[in-house]
Amino acid sequence: MPAIIAIANGNFSNPAIWHTGTIPQPGDTVIANGFTVTLNQSATVATLSNKTFFGLTAIPKMTGYTTPSGIASAQNEYSADYQAWEAFDGDWTDGFKHWIGRQGRVLPEWLQYEFASPKVIIGYSLQTTVYDGNRATDWQFQAWNGTDWVVLDTNVGSPSQVTPYVRMFTNTVAYSRYRIFITNSLNSSYIGIGELRMFENLLDAQNAVAGGNFILAPNVNFTCTVSIEGSNVNLLNWTGGAGTTSTITSPILHASTGGNTFQINGTGTLNINIALTTTQGGNPIIYNIVNTGTINIVGSIIPWTSSNTGGTMVIVAAAATVNITGDITQISQAAMLPITVNSGIIGIPTLTMTGNLTAGIGAYGFTINSYCIFRLTGALIAISGQGIGIYMSTTCFVEIVGPISSTGSVVGIYSLSYSSTLLVTGPFIFSPYGYNPVWAVRYFLIPTTTTYIEFRDNSTGGLGFPAAVPPTKRFIPPSASSDSPNPADVRLGVLYAFATLTGTLNIPHPNQVTYGVAVDNTFGNAVLTAASVWDYLVSNITVENSIGMRLKNVSTPQTTGEQLEAFLRLE
């Protein structure tokens, strides 16, 4: 996948703004490089990114010494935490994943990669590890010709950098095996390389800075087949007017520290079809909705790691219509808020969500600071810490069709508003520590056949944090329990009443029921014929006092004559 890097502001369709002089194609990684690019035509690319980019390496992203292809090796490895293949994992942002040679820095040391098939390499770049003193200062870049190592480039006294140190050279021969042969370093005890990349052409060696953004034009459908990668500034802006529709599609979005990954300031319709959105680093804001458009988000949103320390997944700052299909999960730090409706909004934001909303470690799953309408079809789950699934700080309308559960020292919904309308169906599941899933001064039940309340019993003597989780006690409303049919009236083997009862009624098959007679949800199809009656009678000649047995013993003229003849002979 070639990397196509912007070198000026302008339209996506203008070849002059790209470093290759060509418009990006479906397999390309497209990088803003600090510029603003308007996505003015519908197109498909591999990736959109405004992250730092350090050349397109010919080496696949290694996940092991031989996977996905080729062979990574080194003369020595300090430990299992600093293996040779980690210098070829394609992640130049993680300075902790790297190769370090043997302790004591016994030079020379080498780091090597062997391609699955020969390649003509004309350049390379070195990036040091987070341990800056480990960087190399003197080395050779070599290729194996089958007999000897051929020196392609020599560096003396210029250390590798935290940002990649790029070197190009002349080479026209395809080799399978290349290595960096290190003869000196700044550190007298260790030598390390964070990332080693190799280039097949000058364009692949092009670097890009972080920043810049993309503008999604009205009535444009833009697709990324691999990913969307955000840095610490706005990645994509949308300002589509009323009556326009734009769509952005990708299997995954990585939202990074700071900035609004998507700045949404339109009055038309924006479709966001991203299967999975992850947050990386502190304070990301993924979707910042600041106008009255209709925003349709399809896909789930989760934190990348537990190190996320702030930010908000979805901010609603205007009377927009927001439809979310997918799960939103917040299981990291307290400052990360999944959804927030800002205060002071003129008009009524309307939010609908189909999926599960999970909040944990002190986070509020949904913070409502201005009147809005919110409907959730799915589970509301408050986990761990001091989190709250939905925090209603003002009057609003909330309807939740699905279970509400508390699993730690948390509550599912918190509302002290007398004027809010809160509609819920349950089930309602208390935490092991007795925390109520709903804390509200006023709410209404939408009764269903699956409504119940699940408490924990007092076997722990009322301890706030019992060592052993107390068993559950489930309370089922009359509509789901007392009106339940008798097991003898329910088909054999069917579980009902929340799996507490099992049907015992045997229902014959339609083949065993006379034709036209109602049975189960159909009619019998058994046909009675003279032949079938005779066969049945004959089959029962051994049954005492049966019709068959009686017919067997009926006298005939022959048997009567035989009996008379036998009687006369006796005389």
N, C-alpha and C positions, 0 to 999 in steps of 0.2 A: 504494500500500500504506500505509494509515494506521498510525501508531505508537500503540500502546496501552501506557500506562505505569502501572506499579503505584504506588499511593499508600498502601498498607498491607500488612501481612502477611496471608496467608490462602490460601484455595483458589482455583484457577484458575476454578472455576465460579461464584464469588461476584462479581456485577457491582460490588459496593461497593468492591472493592479496586482498581478501574481508574479512571483519570482521566476516561474517557468515560462511566462508569456503565454500561457494557455489556461482555459477555463477548467476548474477542477472537474474530475470525472467520478463515476460511482465508487471506485475503489480508493479514492484519495482521502488523506487526512488534511483538513483545511484549518489553517491557524491564523488568527487575527493579527498577531505580531504587533500589538499596540495600535492598530488602525481600526477604523469603522467600516464594516462591509455590509452593504444592504443586500439581503437575500431577495432580489427583485424578480426571480423566476423560480418556478417549481423545479426541483432537482433532487438528486440522490448522491450522497457522498458517504464515505465510511465514518468520519468523525468530524465534529466541529469543536474547536478548542481555542481558548484564549490563555492557555498556560504557556510557561516557558518550554521551549523545544530545543533539543540539543542534537540535531542531526538524526537521519533515518538510518539506523544500523542495518547491515545485511544479516546480522545474527538474529535468529528468532528469540522471542522472550523465553529464556530458559527457566524451567521449573525444577530442574534436577541436572545431574551431570550429563545425561543423554536425552532428556526430554525438553521440548518436543522432537528435536532432531539435532544431529551433530554431537560433538563430544567436548565438554569443558574439563580442563585439568590444570593443575599447578604443580610446581616442584615440591612445595610444602604448603600445609594449611595449619594455622595456629590452633584451631579447634573446630568442632562441628558447627559452631555458630558463625564461622567465617569461611565458607566453602568457596571453591573456585567458581562454580556455576552462578553464584550470587552476583558476581561482577558482570554477568551477561543476562540479568533478569529483566532488563529493559526499564527498570524503575530508577531514574536518575534523581528522583525527589526524596528517596529514602536513603539517607546517608548511613543508616545502621545495617543495611543489607549489603555486604561487601566481602571481598576476599582479603585476608591478612596472611602473610607468609609465616614461616616458623619463628618462634620467639628467639631472640638473640640476633636476628637479622644476619644470617649467614649468607652473604652475597657471593655470586649473583643468585637472583631468584627469577623464575619465569612464570607467566600466566598464559595459557594457551587455549585456542578454540580451533576445532577441526570441523569444517563444513561437510555436509553429506555429499556434496559434489563440488568440484573446483570452482573458484570465483576469482575474478580479477579485482583485487582490492587496491584502491589508489589513495586511501587516507584513513585516518583513525582519530579518535579522541579519547583522552583520559580524564577521569574525574576522581578526585580524592575522596576519602571517607570523611565522616564527621571528626575523626581523629586527625586533624590537619597535619600534625607533625609526621605522620606516617607516609607522606607523599614522596614519590620518586623524584629524583633530580637528573639522573643519568640513565639512559636506556637505549636499546636498539629495538626497532620493529622488524621482525624477521619472518621469512616464509620458508617452508620445507620443500625442497625440490626432489625429494626421494633419496638423496644422498647427503646433502649438506643443508645447513641453514643459510639462506640468502638474506643479506642485510638490505632492507628497503628504505629505512630511515634511521638516523642517529640523532639523539638529543643529548646535549651536555649542559648541565647547569641551569636549565629552565624547569622548575618543578611543576608537576601537575597541579591543577587548581581545583577549588571547590566547584567552580563552574568549569565545564569541559574545556580542556586544552586541545585544540584541533590542530592536526598536522596533516598536510597533503604531500604526496610524492608522485613520481612517475613510475608506472608499472603497467605492462601489457600482458603479463603471464598469469594464467589462472592456476592458483595453488589451492589445495584443500586445507592446509594447516598453516596457521599464523600464530605468532606469539609476541609478547612484550618481554624482552630480556633485560632485567633491571640490574644495574651495576652500582648504583648509589642512591641514597635517600637522605632526607633531613633527620630522620630518627635513627639513632644508633642501635635500637632494639627491635624495631618492627618496620615492615614495609606493607603497604596496603593500597588497594585500588577499589574505589566505589563502583565505577562503571567503565567498561572498555567497549567502545563501539567501533565498527569498521564500515567504510563507505565504498560503494561501487562506482559512484560518480560525484561530480562537484555539487550538483543540485541536492543530493542527499545529505551533504555536509552542512547545509544551510541551517543556521540557528535562528531562533525566534525568541523575543522577549515576552514576558507576561503582560496581559492587559489587552485593551482594544475590545471591541464587541461586534455583534451582528444585529442588524435590524431586520426583523421579519416583516416584509411588505404585505399589504392587504391582498387577499385572494391568491396567496402563494402557499403551496404545499411542499414542505421541505423535509426530507427523510435522511436520517443517519443510520446506516446498517450496523455500525459497531458501537458508537458511544457519543455522548456530548460531555465535554470536559471543561468545567468552570474554574477560573482562578479567583483572585481576591477582589475582582471588580465585576460590574455587570457583564454577563455573558450575552444575553439576548434581550432586545427591547422590542416591544410590539405596541403600535399605536393605531391599529386598524379602526376605521370609522364605522358608523352605523351602516348596516347592510352588507358589510364585508365579512369574509370568513378566511381565516388562515389556520394552517395545521402544521405542527412540528411533531415528528415521529422519531423515536429511537428506542432501542432495547434497554438502554441504561443512561442515566445522567449522574455524573459525579459533581456534586456541589461543594466548592471549597470555601476556606475561611474568608469571611467578610464579603461585602457586596451583595447585590440582589442578583441571584443567578438569572432569574427571569424578571425583568421589570415590565409589568403589564399595565399599560396606560391607554387602553382602547375602549371604544363603545360598541364595537362589532362583536364577532364571535371568534374566540381562539380555542382550537382543539389541541390539547397536549396529550399525545399518545406515547407515553414513556413507561415501559413495563416496570422498571425499577429505578427509583431515585435514591441516591445515598448522599449523606453529608460527611464531609471530611474536614477535620480541624475545628477551630472555635468560631462561633458567631456566624454561621452561614444563614442567609435568608434565601430560600429557594424560589418561592413565588410571591412577589410583592404586587398586590392587586390594588391599583390606585384610581381606577375609573369604573364606569358603570356597565362595562361589557359583560358578555356571557362567557364564562371560562369553564370548559369541560376538560377535566383532568382524569385520564384513564391510566391507572398504574399505582403501584404501592410506593411508599416513602419510608425509609428507615435510616437511622444513623449508621455510618460506616463502622465506627468503633466507639468504645465507651469514653474516648478522650474528647468527644464533642462537648464543649463547655458553654455553649450559648447559641443564640440565634433562634430563628423561627422557621418552620417548614412552610407554612402558608400564612401570610398576613393579608387580611381584608381591610382596606382603608377607604372603601367607597361602597355605594349601594349597588354592588355587582351581584350577578347571579353566578354562583359557583357550584358546579356539579363534580363530585369526586367519586370515581369508581375504583376501589382498591383499598388496601389496608394502609393505615398510618400508624407507625410504631415508634415510640420514643422510650428507649430503655437505657439512655446514658445519663448525662449530667442534668442537674436541676434547672439550669438556666435555659435549656433547650425546650422551646414551646412548639408543639405540633401545629396548632391552629390558633390564631388570635384575630378577633374582631376589634379593631381600634375604637376608641371613644370619639364622640363628636361627629359621627357620620351623619350627613344629611341624606335622608331616605332610608330605606330598609334593605339591607343586604339579605339575600336568600341563599342558604347553603344546604345542599343535599349531599349525603355521603352513603354509598353502598359499600360496605366493608367493615372491618374491625378497627376501632380506635383504641390504641393501647398507650398508656402513659405511666412512666415509672421514675424512680429516683428523684422525687421531689418535683417533677415537672407537672404542669397543668396540661392535660391533653387538649382542651379547647377552652380558651379564655374569652369570655364574652363581656366586652366593656361598652357595647352600644346595642341598642335594640336591633334584633335580627330574628330571622326565622331559620331554624336549623332542624333538619330531619336526618336521623341516622338509622339506616337499616343494617344491622349487624351488631356485633358485641361491643360493649363499652367495658374496658378492662383497666383497672387501676392496680398497678403492681409496685411492690417494694416501697422503701423510703417514705416520704411524706407527701406523695403526689396526689393529685385530684384529677379524675378523668375529665370532668367538665366543671369549670368554675364560672358560675353565673353571678356577676357582680352588679347586674342591672336588670331591668325588666326585659324579658324576651320570650319568644315562643320556641320551645324545644320538644321534639317528639322522637322517642327512641323505640324502635321496633326490634327488640332483641334482648339478650341477657345483659345484665349489669352486675359486675362482680368486683369485689375487693379481695385482693390476695395478700395484703400485708397490713401495715399500719396506715392505710389509705382509704379514701372513699371514692365511689364512682362519680357521683354528682354532688355538688355543693351549691345550695341556693338558699338565701335568706330573703328573697324577694317575695312579698305577698301578692304582687301584681303579675308575676310571671305565670305563663302557662306551661306546665310540664306534663307531658303525656308519656306514659311508659307501659310496656307490656310485661316486663320481666322475661325470664326468671330473675330473681334477686338473690345473689349469693354473698353471704357474709364472709369476711376473712377469718382465718384461723384464730385471730386475736379479737374477734368480736366486732370488727369495724363494719358499720352499716354501709351497704353499697349506695344508698340514697340518703343524703342529708338535705332536706328541703322542708320549708314550712308549709308548702302547698303543692300537691301534685295529684294527678288523676291516673287511674288504672284503665288501660284498654285490655279487658279480659280476653284471654285466649285459652285454648286447650293445653297449652304448654306453660301456663303461668304457675309459678310456685315460689316459695321463699325458703332458702336453705340456710339455717342457723348452724352454729357449732354448739354442742352441749356443754354443760358445766363440769365435765369430768376433771378439768384442771384446777377446779376450785377458784375460778375467776382470775387466774393469772393473766396479766397483760401480754406477756410473751412466753407462752408455755413451751417447755422443752419438747413435749410430745404434742403433735397436732391432735386436737380433740376431734372425735367423730362428728359427722354431719347429722342433722335432723331436718328432714324436709317436710314442709307444710304445703299441702295442695288444696286449692280452693274447691268448694263444693261442685262447681261446674266441671271440674276435672276429676273428681273422686267419688262423691256420693251418688252422682248420677251415672256412674260407670256401670255398664251391663254386668250381669253375672257371668262368670267364666263359662258356665254351661251354655250361654247364649252367644259365645264368641268362637269363631273357627279354631279348631285344634292347632295349638302351637303359636298362635298370634300373641305377641306381647303388647300390652296396652296399660293405661294408667301409669305412665312413666316407667314402664317395664316392671311394675310391681305385681301385675296379674298376667296369667297366661290362659288363653282360651282352651276349652276342653271339648267343644262340640264337634262331633264327626259329621261331616256333610258328604252324602254319597256323590259319586261321580255321575254326570248326566247319562253315561252309558248304562248305568244301573237303575235308571228311573224311567217309568213308562213314558212313551212318546207324548210330548205336549204338556206334561205335568211340570209346573214351576219348581225349580230347584236352584239354590244359590242365586246367582244373577243371570241364569239362563233357563233352559227347559230340557227335560229328559228326552233322550232320543232312542230308548230301547223299544223295539217293536215285538209284540207278542204274536206268534204264529202257531198253527196246529202242530207243526213239526217240532217247534221248541217245547210245546207242552208235552208231547209224546216223549221227546228226549229226556225231559226232566222227570217224567213219571218213571220211565225205564231205569233211569239212573238211581232211583230210590227203592228198588225191589228188595233190598236187604234191610231196609229200615222197618222196624216193628210197627205194625198197625198203620203203615203208610198206604196210600192209594195203590202204589205199585205193588206192595206186598199182597194186598187184597185181590188185585186183578190177577196176580200170579196164581192164587188159590181158587179162582172161580171155576166151577165145573162146566165142562163142554159135553156134547153128545158122545164124543169119543171117550173122554175120561169116565163118564157115567157108565157107558157100556162095558168098559174095562173093569170097573168096580163090580158090576153085576156078574160078569163072567167069572171073576175071581171068587165071588161069593158062592155061586152055584158049584164050582169045583170043590169047595170046602165041604159041601154036602155029599 
